[in-house]
Amino acid sequence: PLDLSNTVEGRKKNRRIEVILTPKLDELLKLLGE
């Protein structure tokens, strides 16, 4: 956690979600080739 969750602000900061996108290369190349 980035912050102690005993405050509303702290809970908001902790609610962040990191999303890592890993595109399939063959699909990506297919789209680029169109």
Backbone atoms as SQL, in Angstrom:
CREATE TABLE atoms (id INTEGER PRIMARY KEY, chain TEXT, resi INTEGER, resn TEXT, atom TEXT, x REAL, y REAL, z REAL);
INSERT INTO atoms VALUES
  (1, 'A', 1, 'PRO', 'N', 0.828, -1.211, 0.000),
  (2, 'A', 1, 'PRO', 'CA', 0.000, 0.000, 0.000),
  (3, 'A', 1, 'PRO', 'C', 0.859, 1.257, 0.000),
  (4, 'A', 2, 'LEU', 'N', 0.411, 2.275, -0.675),
  (5, 'A', 2, 'LEU', 'CA', 1.155, 3.529, -0.721),
  (6, 'A', 2, 'LEU', 'C', 0.917, 4.337, 0.531),
  (7, 'A', 3, 'ASP', 'N', -0.198, 4.126, 1.182),
  (8, 'A', 3, 'ASP', 'CA', -0.604, 4.995, 2.263),
  (9, 'A', 3, 'ASP', 'C', -1.334, 4.154, 3.302),
  (10, 'A', 4, 'LEU', 'N', -1.346, 4.618, 4.539),
  (11, 'A', 4, 'LEU', 'CA', -2.118, 3.909, 5.550),
  (12, 'A', 4, 'LEU', 'C', -3.590, 4.084, 5.223),
  (13, 'A', 5, 'SER', 'N', -4.334, 3.008, 5.343),
  (14, 'A', 5, 'SER', 'CA', -5.732, 3.040, 4.894),
  (15, 'A', 5, 'SER', 'C', -6.697, 3.532, 5.956),
  (16, 'A', 6, 'ASN', 'N', -6.211, 4.318, 6.912),
  (17, 'A', 6, 'ASN', 'CA', -7.139, 4.757, 7.956),
  (18, 'A', 6, 'ASN', 'C', -7.806, 6.083, 7.624),
  (19, 'A', 7, 'THR', 'N', -7.564, 6.605, 6.422),
  (20, 'A', 7, 'THR', 'CA', -8.272, 7.816, 6.004),
  (21, 'A', 7, 'THR', 'C', -8.867, 7.573, 4.633),
  (22, 'A', 8, 'VAL', 'N', -9.849, 8.378, 4.282),
  (23, 'A', 8, 'VAL', 'CA', -10.481, 8.237, 2.977),
  (24, 'A', 8, 'VAL', 'C', -9.451, 8.492, 1.891),
  (25, 'A', 9, 'GLU', 'N', -8.627, 9.529, 2.072),
  (26, 'A', 9, 'GLU', 'CA', -7.599, 9.848, 1.080),
  (27, 'A', 9, 'GLU', 'C', -6.635, 8.684, 0.917),
  (28, 'A', 10, 'GLY', 'N', -6.232, 8.100, 2.009),
  (29, 'A', 10, 'GLY', 'CA', -5.297, 6.984, 1.962),
  (30, 'A', 10, 'GLY', 'C', -5.886, 5.808, 1.207),
  (31, 'A', 11, 'ARG', 'N', -7.162, 5.537, 1.466),
  (32, 'A', 11, 'ARG', 'CA', -7.803, 4.427, 0.765),
  (33, 'A', 11, 'ARG', 'C', -7.878, 4.705, -0.723),
  (34, 'A', 12, 'LYS', 'N', -8.122, 5.958, -1.095),
  (35, 'A', 12, 'LYS', 'CA', -8.201, 6.312, -2.510),
  (36, 'A', 12, 'LYS', 'C', -6.871, 6.040, -3.198),
  (37, 'A', 13, 'LYS', 'N', -5.778, 6.419, -2.534),
  (38, 'A', 13, 'LYS', 'CA', -4.464, 6.211, -3.134),
  (39, 'A', 13, 'LYS', 'C', -4.172, 4.731, -3.301),
  (40, 'A', 14, 'ASN', 'N', -4.585, 3.939, -2.326),
  (41, 'A', 14, 'ASN', 'CA', -4.294, 2.510, -2.378),
  (42, 'A', 14, 'ASN', 'C', -5.123, 1.787, -3.424),
  (43, 'A', 15, 'ARG', 'N', -6.161, 2.442, -3.922),
  (44, 'A', 15, 'ARG', 'CA', -7.066, 1.765, -4.835),
  (45, 'A', 15, 'ARG', 'C', -6.549, 1.761, -6.274),
  (46, 'A', 16, 'ARG', 'N', -5.416, 2.429, -6.502),
  (47, 'A', 16, 'ARG', 'CA', -4.793, 2.443, -7.825),
  (48, 'A', 16, 'ARG', 'C', -4.567, 1.029, -8.332),
  (49, 'A', 17, 'ILE', 'N', -4.786, 0.800, -9.615),
  (50, 'A', 17, 'ILE', 'CA', -4.504, -0.508, -10.193),
  (51, 'A', 17, 'ILE', 'C', -3.540, -0.301, -11.335),
  (52, 'A', 18, 'GLU', 'N', -2.482, -1.115, -11.364),
  (53, 'A', 18, 'GLU', 'CA', -1.551, -1.015, -12.477),
  (54, 'A', 18, 'GLU', 'C', -1.903, -2.081, -13.484),
  (55, 'A', 19, 'VAL', 'N', -2.089, -1.667, -14.717),
  (56, 'A', 19, 'VAL', 'CA', -2.433, -2.609, -15.769),
  (57, 'A', 19, 'VAL', 'C', -1.273, -2.672, -16.739),
  (58, 'A', 20, 'ILE', 'N', -0.789, -3.865, -16.985),
  (59, 'A', 20, 'ILE', 'CA', 0.300, -4.035, -17.938),
  (60, 'A', 20, 'ILE', 'C', -0.278, -4.709, -19.168),
  (61, 'A', 21, 'LEU', 'N', -0.211, -4.011, -20.290),
  (62, 'A', 21, 'LEU', 'CA', -0.768, -4.564, -21.515),
  (63, 'A', 21, 'LEU', 'C', 0.316, -5.294, -22.284),
  (64, 'A', 22, 'THR', 'N', 0.039, -6.527, -22.640),
  (65, 'A', 22, 'THR', 'CA', 0.996, -7.282, -23.442),
  (66, 'A', 22, 'THR', 'C', 0.289, -7.721, -24.707),
  (67, 'A', 23, 'PRO', 'N', 0.387, -6.906, -25.740),
  (68, 'A', 23, 'PRO', 'CA', -0.300, -7.243, -26.984),
  (69, 'A', 23, 'PRO', 'C', 0.317, -8.472, -27.631),
  (70, 'A', 24, 'LYS', 'N', -0.511, -9.244, -28.290),
  (71, 'A', 24, 'LYS', 'CA', 0.021, -10.387, -29.030),
  (72, 'A', 24, 'LYS', 'C', 0.652, -9.832, -30.291),
  (73, 'A', 25, 'LEU', 'N', 1.914, -10.125, -30.488),
  (74, 'A', 25, 'LEU', 'CA', 2.638, -9.527, -31.604),
  (75, 'A', 25, 'LEU', 'C', 2.043, -9.876, -32.951),
  (76, 'A', 26, 'ASP', 'N', 1.624, -11.113, -33.138),
  (77, 'A', 26, 'ASP', 'CA', 1.088, -11.490, -34.448),
  (78, 'A', 26, 'ASP', 'C', -0.204, -10.718, -34.741),
  (79, 'A', 27, 'GLU', 'N', -1.029, -10.514, -33.721),
  (80, 'A', 27, 'GLU', 'CA', -2.263, -9.752, -33.911),
  (81, 'A', 27, 'GLU', 'C', -1.931, -8.301, -34.244),
  (82, 'A', 28, 'LEU', 'N', -0.936, -7.770, -33.543),
  (83, 'A', 28, 'LEU', 'CA', -0.545, -6.386, -33.751),
  (84, 'A', 28, 'LEU', 'C', -0.030, -6.180, -35.166),
  (85, 'A', 29, 'LEU', 'N', 0.799, -7.090, -35.624),
  (86, 'A', 29, 'LEU', 'CA', 1.360, -6.981, -36.971),
  (87, 'A', 29, 'LEU', 'C', 0.253, -7.090, -38.017),
  (88, 'A', 30, 'LYS', 'N', -0.734, -7.939, -37.729),
  (89, 'A', 30, 'LYS', 'CA', -1.846, -8.100, -38.659),
  (90, 'A', 30, 'LYS', 'C', -2.602, -6.765, -38.787),
  (91, 'A', 31, 'LEU', 'N', -2.826, -6.109, -37.648),
  (92, 'A', 31, 'LEU', 'CA', -3.532, -4.834, -37.670),
  (93, 'A', 31, 'LEU', 'C', -2.724, -3.774, -38.410),
  (94, 'A', 32, 'LEU', 'N', -1.422, -3.763, -38.174),
  (95, 'A', 32, 'LEU', 'CA', -0.570, -2.762, -38.817),
  (96, 'A', 32, 'LEU', 'C', -0.490, -2.995, -40.314),
  (97, 'A', 33, 'GLY', 'N', -0.596, -4.252, -40.723),
  (98, 'A', 33, 'GLY', 'CA', -0.455, -4.584, -42.125),
  (99, 'A', 33, 'GLY', 'C', -1.681, -4.248, -42.956),
  (100, 'A', 34, 'GLU', 'N', -2.796, -3.940, -42.291),
  (101, 'A', 34, 'GLU', 'CA', -4.018, -3.659, -43.046),
  (102, 'A', 34, 'GLU', 'C', -4.025, -2.273, -43.671);
